[in-house]
Amino acid sequence: MNEIIDLSQEIYEGMPVYKDLPQVKMTIHNSHEEWNRIKNPTTITPAVHKLELGEHTGTHVDAINHMEIQHKGKSIEKMPLSMFYTEGVCLDFSNKSLRELIEPEEIELACLKANLEIKEGDTVLLYTDHYRKHFNTENWGNGPGISISCARWLGEKKIAGFGVETMSPGVSGISNREVHHICGEMNFTHYENLINLHSLIGRGRFRFIGLPLKIRGGTGYPCESCCGFRKQVKNLGQYV
């Protein structure tokens, strides 16, 4: 039997968003009472919601055109689906403190400890436990992140992307802008605001799915991300 682990935050009005990005607004556009022509209803039952939100809300993936101005035109709908449907690994960095950097040698050590190999085309997820410790607190925006050299090291591995629990892949004011630039330069992406990464530690390789909506010209979009495991049979593997 296959096991699917949801890695996506809920989207709701009032949820935390990065710095000056649009706040989520959710209103009832049509109600069942309206459709049923009920006059002066005592309750309103949503039939259709109207959503207002930024492309980079909650669990989302960044398009290449988001990374830097010279990548204009490389929008989300032009990125190959193979970037969002990959094999993957999850590495344990739950020892990291607020605003602490993850370095390339630490990635190598984490792979060694977990007996995992980062392969070309993989999605590499970095578990820091920041979501469970700090979500919607004053330190939510102060999570650990990868260093500039770590971003380039991952790019040289020719991965499809990497994912973090935090609101940014690097540390704001230290490495975050440069991490975005390197992703654009080396043509790989990243996912932000992932959850449940603790459920992947020690599980080996998996199938990662993080498909965004096909928005024309989009700089990214919220996605339903998940990992799939297959019950191991005669050591034939765990991912689907």
Secondary structure, DSSP 8 states (H G I E B T S, - for coil): -EEEEE-B----TT---STTS---EEEEEEEHHHHTT-SS-SS--EEEEEEE--TT-SSEEE-GGGT-GGGTT--GGGS-GGGTEEEEEEEE-TT--TT-EE-HHHHHHHHHHHT----TT-EEEEE--HHHHHTTSTTTT---EE-HHHHHHHHHTT-SEEEESSSSSS-TTTTHHHHHHHHHHHT-EEEESB--GGGGTTS--EEEEEEE---TT-SEEEEEEEEEEE---TTS-SB-
